[in-house]
Amino acid sequence: MQKISVLLFLAWVSFLFYAGIALFTSGFLLTRLELTNHSSCEEPPGPGSLPWGSQGKPGACWMASRFSRLVLVLVDALRFDFAQPQPSHGPGEPPVSLPFLGKLNSLQRILEIQPHHARLYQSKADPPTTTMQRLKALTTGSLPTFIDAGSNFASYAIVEDNLIKQLTNAGRHVVFMGDDTWKDLFPGAFSQAFFFPSFNVRDLHTVDNGILEHLYPTMDGGEWDVLIAHFLGVDHCGHKYGPHHPEMAKKLSQMDQVIQGLVERLENDTLLVVIGDHGMTITGDHGGDSDLEISAALFLYSPKALFPRVPPKELEIVPQISLVPTLALLLGLPIPFGNIGEVMAELFAEAEDSQPHSSALAQASALHLNAQQVSRFLHTYSAAAQDLQVKELHQLQNLFSKASADYQRLLQSPQGAEAALQTVITELQQFLRGVRAMCIESWARFSLGRMAGGAALMAAACFLCLLVSQWATYPGFHPLLLTPMACGLAGTIVCAGLLATTGLKLDPVVLGAMAAVGSLLPFLWKAWAGWGSKRPLAALFPTPGPVLLFLLIRFAAFFSDSFVVAEARATPFLLGSLILLLVAQLHWEGKLLPPKLLTIPRLCFSASTGQSRHSGTHALGLGVGLLLCIRLAGLFHRCPEETPACHSSPWLSPLASMSFLLLHLLAAGIPITTPGPFTVPWQAVSAWALMATQTFYSMGHQPVFPAIHWHAAFVGFPEGHGSSTWLPALLVGANTFASHLLFAVGCPLLLLWPFLCESQGARKRWQHLGNEAEARVRPEEEEEPRMEMRLRDAPHHFNAALLQLGLKYLFVLGIQILACALAASILRRHLMVWKVFAPKFIFEAMGFIVSSVGLFLGIALVMRVDGAVSSWFRQLILAQQR
């Protein structure tokens, strides 16, 4: 068995897993189709005349503009309760003491003094709550998708119609200052811009102070129509200290002073909007869909009256995307083409409630324009993507047709019929809310065919690993059958060529899956016909013995959100159980205690007649020490956000000694025989893989996006990376998946370490020789090859053992990613799918890719060292012969 054959075979098996993961991911983490259509003033959203009240008005497009200027203050991570007034406490009750409460006093003062000029809302953001996805939603009015969360630090220009595009098309002067993410999203869109780096989350003041340096002079200069200021201090303070730190009170007080300064400089034709793009958890992170993450503040103010009535007592909650159509119509702009938000109708009523019918008709006009635009988008999108639910889409279109007809009839007789007008408003709101609900459900529709195909391909790859890991130990097995694999790849190339010539769209994910299946099936057929049919059936379909039970328990645990959340505690339990199994095996094989002391059956373990290489006390001490280390590793953990009663450890560092103790214990339990191949048992490989997971959690990681250690991007670069994104991404990835990489690269130690321990044990035995009879035996025993000498004398056994070890490790990792894929597929409508199961699948998939690459590198390195040692021995032998 050649080294290149082993490496190519492992690379091919990894490719099978990669193809299955990619195919499943393409069906599970779907992205919606982004249309490039744009709205324009010259093209109304639907048939009919301009809305009531817009004819002959200056600045009228689809509707007469109410404001000529806009100041948009985006306070990143401004959670709603940050803007709430500090609750009053009764006599005898202790006051609520939270650093972030009551710091935005100017908002409450304005609401009390000028109730018709201001309003505070709770805006609900759609997950994922990462900054770039929120900026897209706040400018396009569309819904983000889960998979877009990965591009938060690799921003790209928005191709969909958006507010910034509409403003520039209308000739408005847009001035921006703050987060440089906007530069990538809207390249060249601003007439004047002051960008500041946003990646350094430990810097609380650079961006905010830079904005304040230009904010008031720009406002006083007057050469602007829209002024956007994106402050980052509150968000960075949350990441660095959390919301309950005194620094958060200082940042919110600073934002309060900013709002006061802006209010003093506003003119009557200007609208002030203060909004948070998302909230933050109790640890200051964001990205998921918890209530604290999706809850943001929205404050509207104008020097002239905005609302006919005072604020209601009950809190008003509005979807965050509703701001897009509202601002577009208030500024006299077309609503962006892909918007599915609902206008905030209250802002289109007459400020003075002397004409209630006129106010209601103005609200109905805004809602009808909004509904026409959404209906046009649905028609265009359904024709292009065909992924919306046909039955529900037909019902919504019928509802819109009825509401539109009722609205047109009301325009013919604008006086009276208040009840009919309210009915039209209700119907239009039902249509818009129904569209949003349908889009949320439709854009979360999964491709069941791709998901099933990807899971089947991963299951087939696991079966292949299990099968070939057994075959590799038999003499005469060659792992790489080039003919069937080449045929499968050639067939895929032919299919791709036919699809290209017929003009059909090529999907690289499907082509990769076809290549994987096309190479796998001929391989299994030829392997079975040429070699497998000559062997006993029991030898062809092995079972890992008692370890299979532990693998099944771990497999089943991925289907429970509670077990996934508590995996940091479940993994040490399984690992400790495996270690106890290893200790018991040593006893059953007569290497720990005299067999007569205990009479427990051996659970299918074969007894070894060889001499013990370790004393019973030494092996027992290793087992106890390893269990103690695993127990102590529980002190190094980070609590998931789903368990608020948990308290994270102040020490987040793994116990590196665990791996070496495990190696010593495994070396005591792995028998080494001279004539045959060197086999690493299943329990050793499973324990090694579990140790990688244990170390992942012991380093303070969690398989959720808010728990990623973003500060790792600044290790060695305290001043930041400039515009580079690949280097910080590499540093964060290395920090997150360091345990997967290190244990995968070190996996060949499971094969090599027993030889080292055997040599040391033999050396200690020679030190205790004391009589001449033993001395006469010594020269004969010294001729027996030990350690790497035995590997050099049987290179085919060594290569077969490396192949078997690699396949066993890939099987254990493959079972985990297969379980995550099946759990995410079966529980795709579960409440916790995007909070628990989808992130777990993504982290497990990335961990598998990193581990497979590390395993390949580790085995290649061992083979390179083995080749160098063999070459050195050959040169030494030639020198001795001379």
HELIX and SHEET records of a PDB file:
HELIX    1   1 LYS A    3  PHE A   28  1                                  26    
HELIX    2   2 PHE A   80  ALA A   83  1                                   4    
HELIX    3   3 ASN A  105  ILE A  113  1                                   9    
HELIX    4   4 THR A  131  THR A  140  1                                  10    
HELIX    5   5 PHE A  146  SER A  151  5                                   6    
HELIX    6   6 LEU A  163  ASN A  169  1                                   7    
HELIX    7   7 THR A  181  LEU A  185  1                                   5    
HELIX    8   8 THR A  206  GLY A  221  1                                  16    
HELIX    9   9 GLY A  233  LYS A  240  1                                   8    
HELIX   10  10 PRO A  246  ARG A  265  1                                  20    
HELIX   11  11 ASP A  291  ILE A  294  1                                   4    
HELIX   12  12 GLN A  320  SER A  322  5                                   3    
HELIX   13  13 LEU A  323  LEU A  330  1                                   8    
HELIX   14  14 ALA A  345  PHE A  348  5                                   4    
HELIX   15  15 PRO A  356  ALA A  384  1                                  29    
HELIX   16  16 VAL A  390  GLN A  412  1                                  23    
HELIX   17  17 GLU A  418  SER A  442  1                                  25    
HELIX   18  18 LEU A  448  TRP A  471  1                                  24    
HELIX   19  19 LEU A  482  THR A  501  1                                  20    
HELIX   20  20 PRO A  508  GLY A  530  1                                  23    
HELIX   21  21 GLY A  532  LYS A  534  5                                   3    
HELIX   22  22 LEU A  537  LEU A  540  1                                   4    
HELIX   23  23 VAL A  547  ALA A  557  1                                  11    
HELIX   24  24 ASP A  561  VAL A  565  1                                   5    
HELIX   25  25 GLU A  567  TRP A  588  1                                  22    
HELIX   26  26 PRO A  595  LEU A  597  5                                   3    
HELIX   27  27 GLY A  616  ALA A  633  1                                  18    
HELIX   28  28 SER A  657  GLY A  669  1                                  13    
HELIX   29  29 TRP A  682  SER A  698  1                                  17    
HELIX   30  30 PHE A  705  ALA A  707  5                                   3    
HELIX   31  31 TRP A  710  PHE A  714  5                                   5    
HELIX   32  32 TRP A  726  THR A  736  1                                  11    
HELIX   33  33 ALA A  738  VAL A  745  1                                   8    
HELIX   34  34 LEU A  749  TRP A  766  1                                  18    
HELIX   35  35 GLU A  772  GLU A  782  1                                  11    
HELIX   36  36 GLU A  788  ASP A  793  1                                   6    
HELIX   37  37 PRO A  795  ILE A  826  1                                  32    
HELIX   38  38 VAL A  833  PHE A  837  3                                   5    
HELIX   39  39 ALA A  838  GLN A  881  1                                  44    
SHEET    1   A 8 GLN A 192  PHE A 196  0                                        
SHEET    2   A 8 VAL A 174  ASP A 179  1                                        
SHEET    3   A 8 VAL A 226  PHE A 231  1                                        
SHEET    4   A 8 ARG A  69  VAL A  75  1                                        
SHEET    5   A 8 THR A 270  ILE A 275  1                                        
SHEET    6   A 8 SER A 295  TYR A 301 -1                                        
SHEET    7   A 8 ALA A 118  LYS A 124 -1                                        
SHEET    8   A 8 ILE A 317  PRO A 319  1                                        
END                                                                             
